[in-house]
Amino acid sequence: DSTPVGIAIVDPNAIITALNPALSRLLGYSPEEILGKTLLQFRSPSDHGTGQHRTLGLAHNSTSEVSTERLMVRKNESQIWTQVVTAPVRDEQGAFLFGVRMVVDISERKEIERMKNEFLGMVSHELRTPLTAIQAGVGLVASGALGPLPEPMQRMLDIAAENSDRLTRLVND
């Protein structure tokens, strides 16, 4: 009851049979509103990940936990990114008894990932524009389009062309 991680006990059909207060707070529903449902019923329609029943099926056949990321909808209709880890609980003969689902809010991590990807996209675009102009200019002069060049200058232009190609590959990576 005191852990900050949302925990649900689910039967073999993925129905929630017990939960802790943290899961109730995370989803914004009372325990009574959550009991008897599956976590799938709280999943956002825009979340196209694998179904919970498939996850529970994997846990049925697995000896260890199965982890997925889910976009869920709270009672107030706000969305929250969660990591759902399902661990099977088995009897002495290895038969599946129930699953323990741990639900952690990863919204902040997802937002940081989004911002990082947006930043990297912007930076790579801003670097490609002048780099393309440099490559074109160096390539034009190195090709001899403006006339023959002394050997030391040709070597320097070849090095500049090689390094601008290398920089382009780094930006693309």
C-alpha atoms as one frame of an Amber mdcrd trajectory, in Angstrom:
protein
   0.000   0.000   0.000   2.868   2.433   0.635   4.798   1.976  -2.620   4.603
   4.826  -5.165   4.354   2.255  -7.976   0.845   1.316  -9.106   0.226  -2.400
  -8.562  -2.652  -4.538  -9.795  -3.271  -8.225  -9.227  -4.868  -9.759 -12.332
  -6.519 -13.125 -12.859  -5.751 -15.376 -15.871  -8.159 -13.273 -17.973  -6.298
 -10.031 -17.105  -9.176  -8.844 -14.876  -7.985  -6.666 -11.993  -8.878  -8.388
  -8.719  -6.871  -6.172  -6.349  -4.910  -2.941  -6.530  -2.955  -0.566  -4.377
  -3.718   3.129  -3.716  -0.904   4.258  -6.043  -2.648   2.749  -9.088  -5.876
   4.455  -8.117  -4.067   7.815  -7.791  -2.154   7.271 -11.053  -5.323   6.663
 -13.075  -7.531   9.062 -11.109 -10.254   6.474 -10.476 -11.485   5.052  -7.197
 -10.485   1.441  -6.491 -14.100   0.399  -7.022 -14.060   1.899 -10.531 -10.920
  -0.067 -11.438 -11.738  -3.460  -9.902 -13.209  -5.954 -12.362 -11.721  -4.186
 -15.396  -8.522  -4.784 -17.361  -5.756  -2.210 -17.779  -6.564  -2.427 -21.469
  -9.763  -0.516 -20.739  -7.665   2.450 -19.581  -5.398   2.409 -22.646  -5.543
   5.419 -24.958  -7.176   4.760 -28.350  -4.056   6.271 -29.933  -1.818   3.625
 -28.294  -1.304   0.990 -30.969   1.005  -1.273 -28.954   0.471  -4.966 -28.426
  -2.648  -5.838 -26.462  -2.580  -6.527 -22.750  -4.001  -9.975 -23.242  -1.029
 -10.804 -25.432   1.247  -9.457 -22.685  -0.503 -11.571 -20.074  -0.264 -14.537
 -22.462   3.486 -13.997 -22.647   3.608 -13.862 -18.857   1.595 -17.116 -18.718
   4.298 -18.832 -20.756   7.260 -17.010 -19.279   9.191 -17.553 -16.111  10.018
 -13.861 -15.836   8.280 -10.515 -16.210   7.132  -8.900 -19.447   7.436  -5.122
 -19.870   5.523  -2.808 -22.223   5.003   0.929 -22.548   1.406   2.121 -22.666
  -0.291   5.447 -23.244  -3.191   5.450 -20.783  -6.116   7.786 -20.191  -6.925
   9.058 -16.713 -10.434   9.708 -15.470 -10.004  13.429 -16.214  -9.184  12.400
 -19.818  -5.539  13.478 -19.587  -3.061  11.016 -21.024  -0.130   9.466 -19.212
   2.727   7.334 -20.487   3.281   4.265 -18.343   5.579   1.299 -18.220   3.608
  -1.821 -17.347   5.568  -4.791 -16.058   3.653  -8.039 -15.685   5.137 -10.773
 -13.525   3.547 -14.221 -13.303   2.916 -15.905  -9.958   2.913 -19.690 -10.130
   2.127 -22.579  -7.812   4.622 -25.313  -6.872   3.863 -27.217 -10.090   4.479
 -24.127 -12.204   0.835 -23.467 -13.060  -0.087 -19.798 -13.551  -2.073 -18.491
 -10.571  -2.250 -14.742 -11.208  -0.239 -11.851 -12.553   1.203  -8.875 -10.746
   1.156  -5.712 -12.847   3.377  -2.828 -11.830   2.490   0.486 -13.473   5.007
   3.347 -13.425   4.467   6.879 -14.756   7.117   7.498 -17.444   5.511  10.641
 -18.915   8.449  12.858 -17.966  10.936  10.488 -19.613   8.799  10.354 -22.777
   8.594  14.161 -22.886  12.386  14.431 -22.529  12.823  11.893 -25.360  10.438
  13.906 -27.540  12.300  17.148 -26.829  15.667  15.464 -27.492  14.476  14.078
 -30.829  13.020  17.439 -31.815  16.279  19.186 -30.877  18.405  16.671 -32.795
  16.170  17.036 -35.850  16.451  20.817 -35.761  20.230  20.819 -35.201  20.877
  18.284 -37.959  18.760  20.328 -40.379  20.586  23.538 -39.451  23.976  21.844
 -39.917  23.071  20.263 -43.261  22.240  23.596 -44.933  25.691  25.243 -44.662
  27.428  21.883 -45.021  25.763  21.328 -48.402  26.995  24.739 -49.575  30.536
  24.010 -48.356  30.567  20.618 -50.098  29.323  22.145 -53.347  31.895  24.952
 -53.294  34.829  22.740 -52.349  33.760  20.103 -54.868  33.455  22.670 -57.656
  36.905  24.156 -57.033  38.524  20.715 -56.444  37.111  19.401 -59.727  39.064
  22.031 -61.630  36.003  23.880 -62.868  37.746  27.179 -62.159  40.990  26.135
 -63.785  44.028  24.099 -62.837  45.250  24.297 -59.245  48.727  23.977 -57.783
  49.317  20.517 -56.230  49.426  21.720 -52.570  46.106  23.553 -53.022  44.547
  20.485 -54.697  45.628  18.307 -51.726  44.087  20.778 -49.264  40.805  20.873
 -51.235  40.740  17.063 -51.378  41.199  16.951 -47.591  38.428  19.545 -47.157
  36.088  17.552 -49.433  36.867  14.311 -47.582  36.258  15.920 -44.192  33.031
  17.611 -45.276  31.792  14.193 -46.480  32.780  12.745 -43.121  30.943  15.543
 -41.297  27.848  14.906 -43.422  27.910  11.231 -42.403  28.241  12.242 -38.730
  25.281  14.625 -38.986  23.211  11.941 -40.707  24.108   9.406 -38.004
